[in-house]
Amino acid sequence: MKVCIIGQGYVGLTVSIFASEFFEVVGFDTNEKVVNHLNQGTSHIEGVDSELLKKRIRAGMYRATTQGKDVGESSIVVIAVPTPLTKNRKPDLSFIDSACKTIGQNISNSVLVINESTSFPGTLRNFIKPSVEKYSLTKIEHMYAISPERVDPGRRDFNQKNTPRLYSGLTPEASAKTREFYSKFCDNLVEVSTPEVAEAAKLFENTFRQVNIALVNEFAQIAHSLGLSVYETLDAANTKPYGFMKFTPSAGVGGHCIPVDPTYLAAVAEEHGAPATFIRRANEVNLDMSKYIVNRVAMDNGGSLKGKSILVVGVAYKPNVADVRETAAELVIEHLRSEGAVVSWHDEVVGNWKDESSAPLEGADIAVVVTKHDSVDEKKILNSAPYVFDTTGKVKGAKGL
Ligand SMILES: NC(=O)c1ccc[n+]([C@@H]2O[C@H](COP(=O)([O-])OP(=O)(O)OC[C@H]3O[C@@H](n4cnc5c(N)ncnc54)[C@H](O)[C@@H]3O)[C@@H](O)[C@H]2O)c1
């Protein structure tokens, strides 16, 4: 059976590698460079091993393409394209629309279309299905289902196989076929009554994280103002065996899930006249952490950062990945520069970012740790500047939240 996966990024490539053990997978992506690298057996995604990719290519079970016609004659098409926000912070479904166009224009047999991209409830029923039909050259009826992706890039203990997967089809037949597909490489499939429940559950999962991160970030500020260690206080609270879940403070939230998905939920809530006050406020608190941190660093250094050389350590949005999307480091650097500091950054996992390269981990007046990769030596961080402010809680002996 041929399966086409539209979008070969974090989600699409990860699923492709699991699925290509059992199905012939065509990975369609509009980015020619990505496609060329993949066809040479080079993975650009953490957690997707290039050797495994090469093995799948050699076995004839995987190939990447930019050609819409290669999507034809698939039995299943999975959509795994970006769902960002527009400049006005509204849901941007243009990539999904473009994926629907690829399906509509290239598929003439009846297929199962599964959406894995994160979006608001109603996207499958009211946007994807009509969009594929709009672009279809024939009046063919497809089946539609949702199975939101929960992959956590860089994570080793949970993957496609052991992370429970939600799913629901627009029809019972679509649900059954979706189950059959994922059950080959996923141990625990959870069917919900409608696609809208699955779509909403995915958004709520990330909103839960966003709100709790904001809460602990606010609590870090309260603890500091009371002269308490936020970490010791959190560890103390965490001794309660029920009713508490520990989140740790940070410079903000990054990646393109937690800063984005809750806004999808807020947008649909407000369209329906329902409140989204926690979501909006959590977003503000998380975004404001960068200002709070820069202010703390300035206060500890005589009130002004003008002319100081400051090294931001770790610019990826989280440890052990090279992903810089929506990274909190961006706002921290922006605020430091607006205070007149001379800012460089060190992150050998990221390497190059915004036309700048990773600077050596040494010789600064001040270091601000935003992300601590496992590969970065704690002592080297402490020796990189006479004053080190750590936002991660991982550098013992540094100042911090
Ligand atoms: N990254 C995660 O950890 C994660 C986890 C769960 C859900 N998601 C969701 O999954 C979706 C995809 O995220 P991602 O992280 O894989 O994104 P990504 O940016 O890593 O990859 C998306 C890929 O899609 C390609 N693309 C864009 N438009 C296309 C089109 N019209 N046709 C074909 N390819 C196209 C891009 O070139 C890119 O390679 C998003 O909705 C995201 O919110 C992501």
The ligand as an SDF file (V2000), in Angstrom:
LIG
                    3D

 44 48  0  0  0  0  0  0  0  0999 V2000
    7.1750   19.8830   15.7940 N   0  0  0  0  0  0  0  0  0  0  0  0
    6.4360   19.3400   16.7390 C   0  0  0  0  0  0  0  0  0  0  0  0
    6.9490   18.9890   17.7820 O   0  0  0  0  0  0  0  0  0  0  0  0
    4.9600   19.1290   16.5470 C   0  0  0  0  0  0  0  0  0  0  0  0
    4.2880   18.3120   17.4510 C   0  0  0  0  0  0  0  0  0  0  0  0
    2.9460   18.0900   17.2950 C   0  0  0  0  0  0  0  0  0  0  0  0
    2.2650   18.7160   16.2630 C   0  0  0  0  0  0  0  0  0  0  0  0
    2.9250   19.5410   15.3980 N   0  0  0  0  0  0  0  0  0  0  0  0
    2.1470   20.1360   14.3130 C   0  0  0  0  0  0  0  0  0  0  0  0
    2.4230   19.4420   13.1190 O   0  0  0  0  0  0  0  0  0  0  0  0
    2.3850   20.3250   11.9940 C   0  0  0  0  0  0  0  0  0  0  0  0
    3.7130   20.2840   11.2680 C   0  0  0  0  0  0  0  0  0  0  0  0
    4.7250   20.7260   12.1490 O   0  0  0  0  0  0  0  0  0  0  0  0
    6.2670   20.4170   11.9170 P   0  0  0  0  0  0  0  0  0  0  0  0
    6.9420   20.7100   13.1940 O   0  0  0  0  0  0  0  0  0  0  0  0
    6.4340   19.0920   11.2890 O   0  0  0  0  0  0  0  0  0  0  0  0
    6.6310   21.5520   10.8470 O   0  0  0  0  0  0  0  0  0  0  0  0
    7.9910   21.7060   10.0400 P   0  0  0  0  0  0  0  0  0  0  0  0
    8.1170   23.1440    9.7230 O   0  0  0  0  0  0  0  0  0  0  0  0
    9.1000   20.9920   10.7290 O   0  0  0  0  0  0  0  0  0  0  0  0
    7.7210   20.9090    8.6930 O   0  0  0  0  0  0  0  0  0  0  0  0
    6.7400   21.2560    7.7890 C   0  0  0  0  0  0  0  0  0  0  0  0
    7.2160   20.8460    6.4070 C   0  0  0  0  0  0  0  0  0  0  0  0
    6.1410   21.0930    5.5410 O   0  0  0  0  0  0  0  0  0  0  0  0
    6.6710   21.6110    4.3260 C   0  0  0  0  0  0  0  0  0  0  0  0
    5.5880   22.2810    3.6370 N   0  0  0  0  0  0  0  0  0  0  0  0
    5.0890   23.5180    3.8450 C   0  0  0  0  0  0  0  0  0  0  0  0
    4.0530   23.7330    3.0210 N   0  0  0  0  0  0  0  0  0  0  0  0
    3.9000   22.6030    2.3080 C   0  0  0  0  0  0  0  0  0  0  0  0
    3.0000   22.2100    1.3010 C   0  0  0  0  0  0  0  0  0  0  0  0
    2.0230   23.0100    0.9060 N   0  0  0  0  0  0  0  0  0  0  0  0
    3.1410   20.9840    0.7600 N   0  0  0  0  0  0  0  0  0  0  0  0
    4.1310   20.1570    1.1640 C   0  0  0  0  0  0  0  0  0  0  0  0
    5.0110   20.4690    2.1180 N   0  0  0  0  0  0  0  0  0  0  0  0
    4.8830   21.6750    2.6820 C   0  0  0  0  0  0  0  0  0  0  0  0
    7.8140   22.4810    4.7570 C   0  0  0  0  0  0  0  0  0  0  0  0
    8.7350   22.6780    3.6990 O   0  0  0  0  0  0  0  0  0  0  0  0
    8.3990   21.6710    5.9080 C   0  0  0  0  0  0  0  0  0  0  0  0
    9.4260   20.7980    5.4710 O   0  0  0  0  0  0  0  0  0  0  0  0
    2.0270   21.6880   12.5670 C   0  0  0  0  0  0  0  0  0  0  0  0
    0.6380   21.8360   12.5230 O   0  0  0  0  0  0  0  0  0  0  0  0
    2.4850   21.5760   14.0100 C   0  0  0  0  0  0  0  0  0  0  0  0
    1.7850   22.4660   14.8550 O   0  0  0  0  0  0  0  0  0  0  0  0
    4.2580   19.7380   15.5160 C   0  0  0  0  0  0  0  0  0  0  0  0
  1  2  1  0
  2  3  2  0
  2  4  1  0
  4  5  1  0
  4 44  2  0
  5  6  2  0
  6  7  1  0
  7  8  2  0
  8  9  1  0
  8 44  1  0
  9 10  1  0
  9 42  1  0
 10 11  1  0
 11 12  1  0
 11 40  1  0
 12 13  1  0
 13 14  1  0
 14 15  2  0
 14 16  1  0
 14 17  1  0
 17 18  1  0
 18 19  2  0
 18 20  1  0
 18 21  1  0
 21 22  1  0
 22 23  1  0
 23 24  1  0
 23 38  1  0
 24 25  1  0
 25 26  1  0
 25 36  1  0
 26 27  1  0
 26 35  1  0
 27 28  2  0
 28 29  1  0
 29 30  1  0
 29 35  2  0
 30 31  1  0
 30 32  2  0
 32 33  1  0
 33 34  2  0
 34 35  1  0
 36 37  1  0
 36 38  1  0
 38 39  1  0
 40 41  1  0
 40 42  1  0
 42 43  1  0
M  CHG  2   8   1  16  -1
M  END
$$$$
